[in-house]
Amino acid sequence: MSAGDKKGRFVQTTVEVEGRTETRVVELPAFEPTPWTADAPLTIVGTSPLRTDAFEKVTGRARYTADTVRPGMLHAVLVRAPIAKGTLNALALDRARAMPGVRGVLGPGDAPPGTRLFRRDISYAGQPLAAVCAESLLEAERAAHALAASLDLTPAPHAATVEDALASDAPSVRSAGNATAPAVVERGDVTRGLAEAEVTVTREYRTPVALHSALEPHGAVAEWNGDQLTIWESTQGIFRVRNDVARALGVPQAKVRVLKDYMGGGFGAKNGAGAHTYVAALFARALGAPVRCVNDRRGEQMDTGNRPATVQKVTLGATRDGTLTAVALEAWVPLGISGWEGGPAQIYHEMYSCPNVRTSEVSVYINAGGMQAFRGPGYVEGAFALEGAMNALARTLQMDPVALRRKNLATHDERTGRPFSGNRLDECYVEGMRRFNWPSTVHRPPSTVTRAKRGIGMAAETWPTGGGPPSYANVRINSDGSVDVLAGTQDLGTGARTIFAQIAAEALGASLASVRTVIGDTERLPYTGNSWGSMTTPSVGPAVRMAAEDAKTHLLAAAAPMLNAPIERLSTRDSQVCVDGAPALAFSDLCRRLGNVQIVGHGSRGPNPELAIVTVGAQFAEVEVDTETGVVRVLRIVAVHDAGRIINPALADSQLHGGIIQGVGYALFEERHMDRARGVPLNANLHDYKVPTMADVPVIDALFLGGADPAANHVGARGIAEPPIIPTAPAIAAAVADALGVEVCALPLTPWRVLGALAG
Amino acid sequence: MHLTVNGSPREVDSQRFPTLLAALRDQLGLTGPKLSCGHGECGACTVRLNGDLVYACLSLTAACEGAQIETVEGLAAGENLHPLQQAFITHDATQCGFCTPGQLMAAAALLERNPSPSEEEIRTAMSGNLCRCGTYPKIVAAIRAVAAGANG
């Protein structure tokens, strides 16, 4: 719905959050800056100044939530369920309360209903059952161990897998049923499309449960001052934590202040308050002292979310020339005990042009920790199967896999019918082939190597990265001419602080060195949404730019009489007001003359255009497979993506590296192993759950095409953080299939799986 | 217990703070070394003990009497950053920064032992320090730059 369809200043707009479409009401901004087109003469945006907070990080001065110390602070530890399902009959709370240093315990019945904490009915291993608060972490841990040893439990049958949960005699995981009805989305007629096909391929793919494994565990420090609660939290969404806590504790949002300075990674798992937050707040209120509660690693790996496993049956139909006639998916997704219903289907509707697409997804509830969004949720899992099937189709057709994809290039979003704001996927294919030196033909001479076999493969991605409202920012010019960008957003390590300083400096005509970005405070900064869904840059960036443009308007209005020149002749550059392009008055002199008259610009994010806004790309992989040991080594990855304008190429490179390296982990190592009989994770640590080390990293040649997407928003930038992980695993799997001559349709590509596939 | 931490004599309580990491973080307030896994799996707590690299989360305070401990806080000489710290800044070898103190200590020890390591030697020597953000290529570049500078 466009702005003109509505009376008044509030309009509806659609926003895609982690691949899920939401309709939101948004107030139209007071003005929309002219979009920065590809040829806009920008001098700060598009360059790579150093991270503004790198000094703090390399000196150890950066303070993370887990480093926060408050006077008289106490330490809280959670006690977690060691069984997957059953009942907690009793535990020795009084004995724990009497232990040295212990100041308080919380158990069944002690938490407000809104927190859903400390329930007697256990539905997954890792569920919080009780908590201890003590003067030192050591004393709290000792009491927690004593409590854990005192648990009187009655175990009940559990479901650890899709098969367990769907069995005829399956235990009930939740009262509404263990599985949802199939969620079917169809366009065209897949039956007809398959009838028209000259070639079909059908495969069943399996993907594992992957764990976010941020190095800083979830944690919070809570402190009450009268009825005012302050929380330091490692989070991707300070306002969401505030709202969660206010609702759960029944206090006004105005009484809860959430602060976040540095955080040690999130990857999708830190999007709201958790048990640790509520426990810290409850103990702090009851004991009249600040309380810190940080997950230990085992709790972190068991109970803070995961990328759920999938089973995906894919059928593709095509004519002999490679034109897709049908895309069909049947998927089962074990969410754990909770999570988003809806998994890998959406990419099947968006990636390729095809008149007949049908997806059917069953969400299955099992007795395990619930899923949370994890970098490219749904699309990572979906791309492994869809792209695997596309590569299988290419082999069946004896067609180059890049040529097959270019043949079926989507020219608009066929799911929504919307045109793209910009989509240079075809250029990504061409540039990727050039950089990789991709062979022009599929008929390569067979390898004469017998043991260490090499192979190549590729895959593509799309991911919704439009961002959207609401997001607000202020730009304040101080009386010495220095500038504060004020926005209640988060920097997860992406460099958000730096790029917002760049955008503000560019729009205001200030020197970058004079601009500081202040983020992470719900009390004193304007609202922005969570830093998830690759949304921060395209959501907050336009609000920051608008605030800086607004501040510039005020600044020039103040300068005009001082310079005795009309505003039309004034401009700004490098913290100077210029007359007819010549520097005439420094911001510092101007602001000194204004004294304490404040110049504050206000910015907000306007509604989205009725366009499909996506970041697309292609990745190419070369691997070496030791056919005696089954070990796969990724030798190199070439990645080319299109995300419109890149604000800071160096920071964008890090997002490419990070996504690709996490993709290597997903492809080769990462998998939560469950003891099916007990329903307890066997590798809830960083030793047995393998994330990539420096020794596992391939040679990476990765880039964004650049340019600008002024149709997406007036900054011209789409999101970049999630797309780079999406095609990595299917590209690696394709390369392994190329090396071995046999497909491995399950992740991770462990030596066992590779040897199993070789053995047929 | 008497330790020398970053050149200064310090006293710590090994009863209340049994691991070196707890003593550094919770008693001495040195929060550069991080608690992430607590089991010697990730390297976020890496410090040097009498010159050797150790995981502070697995090191017992009681075994450190008289030891020389170096943490990331002691890497710079006053306001003059260690060349590795400067290289991590200029090569953008941080993302979230949580693993950075441990990465820097491991890199410093590597270059003292082997001033001109090959890329393969860097990757092997640094593989005990996890970075979930995937900053590895830039960390390698930063270490290589310092090694090249030291040689040149």
Interface residues (C-beta under 8 A of the other chain):
Chain A: S48 L50 R51 D53 A54 F55 E56 K57 V58 T59 G60 R61 A62 R63 Y64 A66 D67 V69 S136 L137 L138 H212 S213 A214 L215 E216 P217 Y262 M263 G264 G265 F267 V294 D296 R297 L492 G493 T494 G495 A650 L651 D653 S654 H657 G658 G659 I660 I661 Q662 N685 L686 H687 V691 P692 T693 M694 A695 V697 I700
Chain B: R16 F17 P18 A22 R25 D26 G29 L30 T31 G32 P33 K34 L35 S36 C37 G38 H39 E41 C42 A44 T71 V72 E73 L75 A76 L81 Q85 F88 I89 T90 D92 T94 Q95 C96 G97 F98 C99 T100 P101 L104 I122 R123 T124 M126 S127 G128 N129 L130 C131 R132 C133 G134 T135 Y136 P137 K138 I139 V140
